[in-house]
Amino acid sequence: MSKQISSLELTLEDRADGQTLSAWLYGGLCRSILDGRLRPGTRLPATRDFAEQYGVSRGIVVEVFEQLQANGYVSCRVGAGTWVNDRLPERAPREARRRARLAKALPEPLAGLNFIGPARPFRMHEPALSHFPAKVWARVANRRLRRFSSWLEVRDNVRGYWPLCEAVAEYLGSSRGVKCTADQIAIVSGVQQGLDLLARCLLKPGDPVWIEDPGYFGAAIAFRNANAKIVPVPVDQQGISVSVGRKLCARAKAAYVTPGHQFPLGTTMSLERRLALIAWAQETGAYVIEDDYDSEFRFEGRPVTALQALDGGRNVVFVGTFNKLLFPSLRLGYVVLPPELVDSFLSLRYGTDLRATGVDQAILCDFIEEGHLGRHIRRMRELYAARLTSLLHEADRQLKGLLEIPNIRAGLYTVAFLRNRMSSKQAETILSQRGVETMGLHRFSLGQPDFRGLLLGFAAFDENTIRRGVELMAAGLGDHAGGCG
């Protein structure tokens, strides 16, 4: 942790009647350290300066510092000064309470997960950040920031930065076959914000909406927040079952699907199912929300045409993100709307946050227009294909009879089905104890029985890390082979 020198502009509580100066000062400093006002790594002033600031004798300050050191709050070294320790004696229970509060605030499908800190295999939601062209991005950003007025004086546009809308429309037209113009695009912070706005734009309280089962829990959260009625529709190897959806609720107002790379099972929706879904939407006037979260990373065969392209943009809303494509903290995505929905969506958007930040949009626009995005996607596609191949090889070598990975060559993660009678939840728990980060398929089920599988992210890990991760999985699953949950 980096060191910092504190100006020690701390407000200490009033001294109680009969309380000694040393007890008052010790108690005040302890609370400041534990409350985080004096952070780990902070250097305290010299005892002489400290005594002068607080109007006490230097002897009292020395006594208090020595007591703090004895109790583990600070470290004192001659010539180096006094520093707040990184590990504090009362910090562990406080940290446990903080994590407990955080766990309660998480959606139920994320309960119990601890994906904090450096990624361990096989954390599924992170790209290969070390391979991102950071210097190129910084050069583009510096050039844009030097042209201060180029983004500062841009007029408010609830769609987003207009040149970026134009760049996104061109990019989607060429890479995904999406049929749209720039005025159909709204820039959002990512897929989740897009789904939240769409749920409130398209659905009234009580309106039914189809959602894939198993499926993305973020979509279920957005629809529940809009008080919609969720209709889980089962998924098979061809995608969402439109015939079952019609039987369950033929007059649903919307359907949420991930046709390019079904989340979480990874299958691609067949052409027959795509046409059947579009026919249902056009027949009933429903809207289909197409979440295209990682279709750029397809490692075999031709790119799959977007559902929106087959529909002609009449009943399909296309949602995507740059956060997985580039880096998660970018917080930029897009929604492609049918023309008749644009005004109502933008009106709703205007009542929330107006638009995403202009400077980030301007930088991303330049990054796309100068060809950096296309080059980055091509490099990452090769890298991720190699890493998936490594995972498949190691799993075939070490996990036979325990885990089976289907030959789906796409995305940043893969599904793996358990073959040792273990439940998804049991396998996830056992592997977590071994230091392996996975997500069980039970977290994505809306009603179907446990698919008995795990999601394994491979994008962020090199071949050596993948091999070690598979070794840990083989040991954990092998030790509990034959168990049932």
C-alpha positions as CSV (number, residue, x, y, z in Angstrom):
1,M,0.0,0.0,0.0
2,S,1.4,3.4,-0.9
3,K,2.4,5.7,1.9
4,Q,0.9,9.1,2.5
5,I,1.7,11.8,5.0
6,S,-1.4,13.0,6.9
7,S,-2.0,16.7,7.5
8,L,-3.9,15.3,10.6
9,E,-6.8,17.8,10.3
10,L,-8.9,15.5,12.5
11,T,-11.7,16.5,14.7
12,L,-11.5,14.7,18.0
13,E,-14.4,14.4,20.4
14,D,-14.5,16.8,23.3
15,R,-12.6,15.6,26.3
16,A,-14.9,14.1,29.0
17,D,-14.9,15.5,32.6
18,G,-12.1,13.7,34.5
19,Q,-10.6,12.1,31.4
20,T,-6.9,12.3,31.2
21,L,-5.2,13.9,28.2
22,S,-3.5,10.6,27.2
23,A,-6.8,8.6,27.4
24,W,-8.6,11.3,25.4
25,L,-5.9,11.4,22.7
26,Y,-5.5,7.6,22.5
27,G,-9.2,7.1,22.2
28,G,-9.6,9.7,19.5
29,L,-6.7,8.4,17.4
30,C,-8.0,4.8,17.7
31,R,-11.4,5.8,16.5
32,S,-9.9,7.8,13.6
33,I,-7.9,4.7,12.5
34,L,-10.7,2.2,12.8
35,D,-13.2,4.6,11.1
36,G,-10.9,5.0,8.2
37,R,-10.2,8.7,8.6
38,L,-6.6,7.7,9.2
39,R,-6.1,5.1,6.5
40,P,-3.6,2.2,6.6
41,G,-0.2,3.4,5.4
42,T,-0.7,7.0,6.6
43,R,2.3,8.6,8.2
44,L,1.6,10.6,11.4
45,P,3.4,13.8,12.1
46,A,6.4,13.9,14.3
47,T,5.7,13.9,18.1
48,R,6.9,17.4,18.5
49,D,4.7,18.8,15.7
50,F,1.8,16.7,16.9
51,A,2.1,18.1,20.4
52,E,2.2,21.6,19.1
53,Q,-0.9,21.1,17.0
54,Y,-3.0,19.7,19.8
55,G,-1.6,21.8,22.7
56,V,-0.3,18.9,24.8
57,S,3.1,18.0,26.0
58,R,5.4,16.0,23.8
59,G,5.7,13.4,26.6
60,I,2.0,12.6,26.4
61,V,2.2,12.2,22.6
62,V,5.1,9.8,22.9
63,E,3.2,7.8,25.5
64,V,0.1,7.6,23.3
65,F,2.2,6.6,20.2
66,E,3.9,3.9,22.2
67,Q,0.5,2.6,23.4
68,L,-0.8,2.6,19.9
69,Q,2.2,0.6,18.7
70,A,1.9,-1.9,21.6
71,N,-1.7,-2.6,20.6
72,G,-0.9,-3.0,16.9
73,Y,-2.4,0.2,15.5
74,V,0.8,1.8,14.3
75,S,4.4,1.0,13.6
76,C,7.2,3.3,14.9
77,R,10.7,3.2,13.5
78,V,13.6,5.5,14.4
79,G,14.3,7.8,11.4
80,A,11.2,6.5,9.5
81,G,8.4,8.0,11.6
82,T,5.1,6.5,12.7
83,W,2.7,4.8,10.3
84,V,-0.8,3.4,10.5
85,N,-0.6,-0.4,10.1
86,D,-2.1,-2.2,7.1
87,R,-3.6,-4.8,9.4
88,L,-5.4,-3.6,12.5
89,P,-6.4,-5.6,15.6
90,E,-10.0,-4.7,15.4
91,R,-10.3,-4.5,11.7
92,A,-11.2,-8.1,11.0
93,P,-14.6,-8.1,12.7
94,R,-15.4,-4.7,11.2
95,E,-14.5,-6.0,7.7
96,A,-16.6,-9.1,8.3
97,R,-19.6,-7.0,9.2
98,R,-19.0,-4.8,6.1
99,R,-18.9,-7.9,3.9
100,A,-22.0,-9.2,5.5
101,R,-23.8,-6.0,4.8
102,L,-22.6,-6.1,1.2
103,A,-23.8,-9.7,0.8
104,K,-27.3,-8.7,2.0
105,A,-27.3,-5.9,-0.7
106,L,-26.4,-8.3,-3.5
107,P,-29.1,-9.9,-5.7
108,E,-29.9,-13.4,-4.6
109,P,-28.2,-15.1,-7.6
110,L,-24.9,-13.5,-6.4
111,A,-25.2,-14.3,-2.7
112,G,-22.2,-16.0,-1.3
113,L,-19.8,-15.0,-4.1
114,N,-16.6,-13.2,-3.2
115,F,-15.2,-12.1,-6.5
116,I,-13.1,-9.3,-4.9
117,G,-9.4,-8.6,-5.6
118,P,-7.2,-10.1,-8.3
119,A,-8.9,-12.6,-10.6
120,R,-8.4,-16.2,-9.9
121,P,-9.3,-19.0,-12.4
122,F,-12.0,-19.2,-13.5
123,R,-13.6,-15.8,-12.9
124,M,-15.9,-15.4,-15.9
125,H,-16.7,-11.7,-16.3
126,E,-13.2,-10.3,-16.9
127,P,-11.5,-9.8,-20.3
128,A,-7.7,-10.0,-20.8
129,L,-7.0,-6.5,-19.4
130,S,-3.2,-6.9,-19.6
131,H,-3.6,-7.1,-23.4
132,F,-5.7,-4.0,-23.8
133,P,-3.8,-1.4,-25.9
134,A,-3.6,1.1,-23.0
135,K,-0.9,3.3,-24.6
136,V,-3.1,3.7,-27.7
137,W,-6.1,4.5,-25.6
138,A,-4.1,7.0,-23.6
139,R,-2.7,8.6,-26.8
140,V,-6.3,9.0,-28.2
141,A,-7.5,10.4,-24.8
142,N,-4.7,12.9,-24.5
143,R,-5.3,14.2,-28.0
144,R,-9.0,14.5,-27.3
145,L,-8.4,16.2,-24.0
146,R,-6.0,18.7,-25.5
147,R,-8.8,19.8,-27.8
148,F,-10.8,20.9,-24.8
149,S,-13.7,22.6,-26.7
150,S,-14.2,19.6,-28.9
151,W,-16.1,17.8,-26.2
152,L,-16.8,20.4,-23.6
153,E,-19.0,22.5,-25.8
154,V,-21.0,19.6,-27.2
155,R,-24.7,20.3,-26.9
156,D,-26.8,18.1,-24.7
157,N,-28.1,15.1,-26.6
158,V,-30.0,12.5,-24.7
159,R,-29.0,9.9,-27.3
160,G,-25.4,10.4,-26.4
161,Y,-22.4,11.9,-28.2
162,W,-23.7,12.1,-31.8
163,P,-20.5,11.2,-33.6
164,L,-20.3,8.1,-31.4
165,C,-23.9,7.2,-32.3
166,E,-22.9,7.4,-36.0
167,A,-19.7,5.3,-35.4
168,V,-21.7,2.6,-33.5
169,A,-24.3,2.5,-36.3
170,E,-21.6,1.9,-38.9
171,Y,-19.8,-0.6,-36.7
172,L,-22.9,-2.7,-36.0
173,G,-24.0,-2.6,-39.7
174,S,-20.7,-4.0,-40.8
175,S,-19.9,-6.4,-38.0
176,R,-23.4,-7.7,-37.0
177,G,-25.6,-6.9,-39.9
178,V,-27.8,-4.6,-37.8
179,K,-30.1,-2.3,-39.8
180,C,-30.2,1.1,-38.2
181,T,-29.3,4.7,-38.4
182,A,-27.6,6.8,-35.8
183,D,-30.8,8.4,-34.6
184,Q,-32.1,4.9,-33.5
185,I,-29.2,4.6,-31.1
186,A,-29.0,5.6,-27.4
187,I,-25.7,5.4,-25.5
188,V,-26.1,3.8,-22.0
189,S,-23.7,2.7,-19.3
190,G,-24.0,-0.9,-20.2
191,V,-26.5,-3.8,-20.8
192,Q,-27.9,-3.5,-17.3
193,Q,-28.9,0.1,-17.6
194,G,-30.3,-0.6,-21.1
195,L,-32.5,-3.4,-19.7
196,D,-33.7,-1.3,-16.8
197,L,-34.8,1.5,-19.1
198,L,-36.4,-0.9,-21.6
199,A,-38.3,-2.7,-18.9
200,R,-39.9,0.5,-17.8
201,C,-40.4,1.8,-21.4
202,L,-42.0,-1.4,-22.8
203,L,-43.8,-2.9,-19.8
204,K,-46.6,-1.8,-17.4
205,P,-46.9,-3.4,-13.9
206,G,-48.3,-6.9,-14.4
207,D,-47.3,-7.2,-18.0
208,P,-45.9,-10.7,-18.9
209,V,-42.4,-11.0,-20.4
210,W,-40.7,-14.2,-21.6
211,I,-37.2,-14.8,-20.3
212,E,-34.9,-17.7,-21.1
213,D,-34.6,-20.4,-18.4
214,P,-31.8,-20.7,-17.5
215,G,-31.0,-17.1,-18.3
216,Y,-29.3,-13.9,-17.3
217,F,-30.5,-12.9,-13.8
218,G,-29.7,-9.2,-14.5
219,A,-32.6,-9.2,-17.0
220,A,-34.9,-10.8,-14.4
221,I,-33.9,-8.1,-11.9
222,A,-34.7,-5.4,-14.4
223,F,-38.1,-6.8,-15.1
224,R,-39.0,-7.4,-11.5
225,N,-38.0,-3.8,-10.7
226,A,-40.6,-2.8,-13.3
227,N,-43.2,-5.0,-11.6
228,A,-43.6,-7.1,-14.7
229,K,-44.7,-10.7,-14.6
230,I,-41.8,-13.0,-15.5
231,V,-42.6,-16.0,-17.7
232,P,-39.6,-18.5,-17.7
233,V,-39.4,-20.2,-21.0
234,P,-37.1,-23.3,-21.3
235,V,-34.0,-23.3,-23.5
236,D,-32.7,-26.3,-25.5
237,Q,-29.9,-26.8,-28.0
238,Q,-31.7,-24.5,-30.6
239,G,-32.4,-21.7,-28.1
240,I,-35.6,-20.5,-26.5
241,S,-38.6,-22.8,-27.1
242,V,-41.1,-20.5,-28.8
243,S,-43.8,-23.2,-28.9
244,V,-43.6,-23.6,-25.1
245,G,-43.6,-19.9,-24.7
246,R,-46.8,-19.7,-26.7
247,K,-48.4,-22.3,-24.5
248,L,-47.3,-20.6,-21.3
249,C,-48.3,-17.1,-22.3
250,A,-49.0,-16.4,-26.0
251,R,-49.8,-12.7,-25.4
252,A,-46.6,-11.7,-23.6
253,K,-45.6,-8.1,-24.2
254,A,-41.9,-8.8,-24.6
255,A,-39.2,-11.5,-24.7
256,Y,-35.6,-11.3,-23.6
257,V,-33.1,-13.5,-25.5
258,T,-29.4,-14.0,-26.0
259,P,-29.5,-15.7,-29.5
260,G,-25.9,-15.2,-30.5
261,H,-24.4,-17.0,-27.5
262,Q,-27.1,-18.1,-25.0
263,F,-26.3,-17.1,-21.5
264,P,-25.4,-19.3,-19.7
265,L,-25.5,-22.5,-21.8
266,G,-23.6,-21.0,-24.8
267,T,-25.7,-22.4,-27.6
268,T,-26.6,-20.4,-30.8
269,M,-30.3,-19.9,-31.6
270,S,-31.1,-21.8,-34.8
271,L,-32.5,-20.0,-37.8
272,E,-35.8,-21.9,-37.4
273,R,-36.2,-20.6,-33.8
274,R,-35.2,-17.1,-34.8
275,L,-37.9,-16.9,-37.5
276,A,-40.5,-18.4,-35.2
277,L,-39.7,-15.8,-32.5
278,I,-39.9,-13.0,-35.0
279,A,-43.2,-14.3,-36.3
280,W,-44.6,-14.5,-32.8
281,A,-43.5,-10.9,-32.1
282,Q,-45.0,-9.5,-35.3
283,E,-48.2,-11.4,-34.8
284,T,-48.7,-10.2,-31.2
285,G,-47.1,-6.8,-31.4
286,A,-44.6,-7.8,-28.7
287,Y,-41.0,-6.6,-28.7
288,V,-37.9,-8.9,-28.5
289,I,-34.9,-7.6,-26.6
290,E,-31.8,-9.1,-28.2
291,D,-28.8,-9.0,-25.8
292,D,-25.7,-9.3,-27.9
293,Y,-23.2,-9.2,-25.0
294,D,-20.1,-11.0,-26.6
295,S,-20.9,-12.0,-30.2
296,E,-17.6,-10.4,-31.4
297,F,-15.8,-13.3,-30.0
298,R,-16.8,-16.2,-32.2
299,F,-13.8,-18.5,-33.0
300,E,-15.2,-20.8,-35.7
301,G,-17.5,-20.4,-38.7
302,R,-19.1,-17.2,-40.0
303,P,-20.4,-14.5,-37.7
304,V,-24.0,-15.0,-36.8
305,T,-26.4,-12.5,-38.2
306,A,-28.2,-10.5,-35.6
307,L,-31.9,-11.3,-34.9
308,Q,-32.5,-7.6,-35.5
309,A,-31.3,-7.9,-39.0
310,L,-33.8,-10.7,-39.8
311,D,-36.6,-8.6,-38.3
312,G,-35.6,-5.4,-40.1
313,G,-35.6,-3.5,-36.9
314,R,-39.4,-3.5,-36.5
315,N,-40.0,-5.6,-33.3
316,V,-36.4,-6.3,-32.1
317,V,-34.5,-4.0,-29.7
318,F,-30.7,-4.7,-30.0
319,V,-28.6,-4.2,-26.8
320,G,-24.8,-4.4,-26.6
321,T,-21.8,-3.2,-24.6
322,F,-18.2,-2.1,-25.0
323,N,-17.4,-3.0,-21.3
324,K,-16.5,-6.6,-22.0
325,L,-15.0,-5.8,-25.4
326,L,-12.6,-3.2,-24.0
327,F,-12.5,-2.9,-20.2
328,P,-15.2,-3.1,-17.5
329,S,-14.7,0.4,-16.0
330,L,-15.4,2.1,-19.3
331,R,-19.2,1.8,-18.6
332,L,-20.5,2.4,-22.1
333,G,-23.0,0.4,-24.1
334,Y,-25.8,1.0,-26.6
335,V,-29.5,0.3,-27.3
336,V,-30.7,0.2,-31.0
337,L,-34.4,1.0,-31.0
338,P,-37.2,0.6,-33.5
339,P,-38.1,4.1,-34.8
340,E,-41.5,4.2,-33.0
341,L,-39.8,3.5,-29.6
342,V,-37.1,6.2,-29.8
343,D,-39.0,9.1,-28.4
344,S,-40.5,7.3,-25.4
345,F,-37.2,5.7,-24.6
346,L,-35.3,9.0,-24.7
347,S,-38.0,10.7,-22.7
348,L,-37.5,8.1,-20.0
349,R,-33.8,8.4,-20.3
350,Y,-34.0,12.2,-19.9
351,G,-35.6,11.7,-16.5
352,T,-32.7,9.6,-15.2
353,D,-29.2,10.7,-16.0
354,L,-29.5,12.6,-19.3
355,R,-26.6,10.7,-21.0
356,A,-23.3,9.0,-20.3
357,T,-20.2,11.1,-19.8
358,G,-19.3,13.1,-22.9
359,V,-15.5,12.9,-22.7
360,D,-15.5,9.0,-22.5
361,Q,-17.8,8.8,-25.4
362,A,-15.7,11.2,-27.5
363,I,-12.5,9.1,-26.8
364,L,-14.3,5.9,-27.7
365,C,-15.6,7.5,-30.9
366,D,-12.0,8.3,-31.9
367,F,-10.9,4.8,-30.9
368,I,-13.5,3.2,-33.2
369,E,-13.1,5.6,-36.2
370,E,-9.2,5.3,-36.2
371,G,-9.5,1.5,-36.6
372,H,-8.2,0.6,-33.1
373,L,-11.3,-1.2,-32.1
374,G,-11.3,-3.5,-35.1
375,R,-7.6,-4.4,-34.6
376,H,-8.1,-5.0,-30.9
377,I,-11.1,-7.4,-31.5
378,R,-9.0,-9.4,-34.0
379,R,-6.1,-9.7,-31.6
380,M,-8.4,-10.7,-28.7
381,R,-10.2,-13.2,-30.9
382,E,-7.0,-15.1,-31.6
383,L,-5.9,-14.8,-27.9
384,Y,-9.2,-16.1,-26.5
385,A,-9.4,-18.9,-29.0
386,A,-6.0,-20.1,-27.9
387,R,-7.0,-19.9,-24.2
388,L,-10.2,-21.8,-24.8
389,T,-8.2,-24.5,-26.7
390,S,-5.9,-24.7,-23.7
391,L,-8.8,-25.1,-21.3
392,L,-10.4,-27.8,-23.5
393,H,-7.1,-29.7,-23.7
394,E,-6.5,-29.6,-20.0
395,A,-10.1,-30.5,-19.1
396,D,-9.9,-33.5,-21.5
397,R,-6.6,-34.6,-19.9
398,Q,-7.5,-34.1,-16.2
399,L,-11.2,-34.0,-15.8
400,K,-12.6,-37.0,-17.6
401,G,-15.5,-38.5,-15.8
402,L,-15.7,-35.4,-13.6
403,L,-16.5,-32.5,-16.0
404,E,-17.4,-32.3,-19.7
405,I,-17.0,-29.1,-21.7
406,P,-19.1,-28.9,-24.9
407,N,-17.3,-27.9,-28.1
408,I,-18.8,-24.4,-28.2
409,R,-16.0,-22.0,-29.5
410,A,-17.2,-18.6,-28.6
411,G,-17.3,-15.9,-25.9
412,L,-15.3,-15.2,-22.7
413,Y,-16.5,-18.2,-20.8
414,T,-17.7,-21.8,-21.3
415,V,-20.2,-24.0,-19.6
416,A,-19.0,-27.2,-18.1
417,F,-21.4,-30.0,-17.1
418,L,-20.7,-32.2,-14.1
419,R,-20.5,-35.9,-14.6
420,N,-19.9,-37.1,-11.0
421,R,-23.4,-36.8,-9.6
422,M,-22.5,-33.5,-7.9
423,S,-24.9,-30.6,-7.8
424,S,-23.9,-27.2,-9.2
425,K,-24.0,-25.6,-5.7
426,Q,-21.9,-28.4,-4.1
427,A,-19.3,-28.2,-6.8
428,E,-19.1,-24.4,-6.7
429,T,-18.6,-24.5,-2.9
430,I,-16.0,-27.2,-3.0
431,L,-14.0,-25.4,-5.7
432,S,-14.2,-22.1,-3.9
433,Q,-12.5,-23.7,-0.9
434,R,-9.7,-24.7,-3.3
435,G,-9.3,-21.1,-4.5
436,V,-11.1,-21.7,-7.8
437,E,-13.8,-19.1,-8.8
438,T,-16.8,-20.5,-10.6
439,M,-20.5,-19.9,-10.8
440,G,-22.9,-22.8,-10.6
441,L,-25.7,-23.1,-13.2
442,H,-28.2,-23.2,-10.3
443,R,-27.7,-19.4,-10.0
444,F,-29.3,-18.9,-13.4
445,S,-32.3,-21.2,-13.2
446,L,-35.8,-19.6,-12.9
447,G,-37.6,-22.8,-12.4
448,Q,-36.0,-25.7,-14.2
449,P,-34.1,-28.4,-12.3
450,D,-30.4,-28.0,-11.7
451,F,-28.5,-28.4,-15.0
452,R,-25.5,-29.6,-12.9
453,G,-22.8,-27.5,-14.3
454,L,-20.4,-24.6,-13.8
455,L,-19.4,-21.5,-15.8
456,L,-15.6,-21.2,-16.4
457,G,-14.1,-17.9,-17.6
458,F,-11.0,-18.4,-19.6
459,A,-10.4,-14.9,-21.2
460,A,-8.4,-13.4,-18.3
461,F,-6.0,-16.3,-17.8
462,D,-2.9,-17.5,-19.7
463,E,-2.1,-21.2,-20.4
464,N,-0.1,-21.8,-17.2
465,T,-2.8,-20.3,-15.0
466,I,-5.4,-22.4,-16.8
467,R,-3.4,-25.6,-16.3
468,R,-3.0,-24.9,-12.6
469,G,-6.7,-24.0,-12.2
470,V,-7.7,-27.3,-13.9
471,E,-5.4,-29.2,-11.6
472,L,-7.1,-27.6,-8.6
473,M,-10.5,-28.5,-10.1
474,A,-9.5,-32.1,-10.7
475,A,-8.3,-32.4,-7.1
476,G,-11.4,-30.8,-5.6
477,L,-14.0,-32.7,-7.8
478,G,-12.0,-36.0,-7.6
479,D,-11.9,-35.9,-3.8
480,H,-15.7,-35.7,-3.7
481,A,-16.5,-37.9,-6.7
482,G,-19.8,-39.8,-6.3
483,G,-21.2,-37.2,-4.0
484,C,-24.7,-35.9,-4.5
485,G,-26.3,-32.6,-3.7
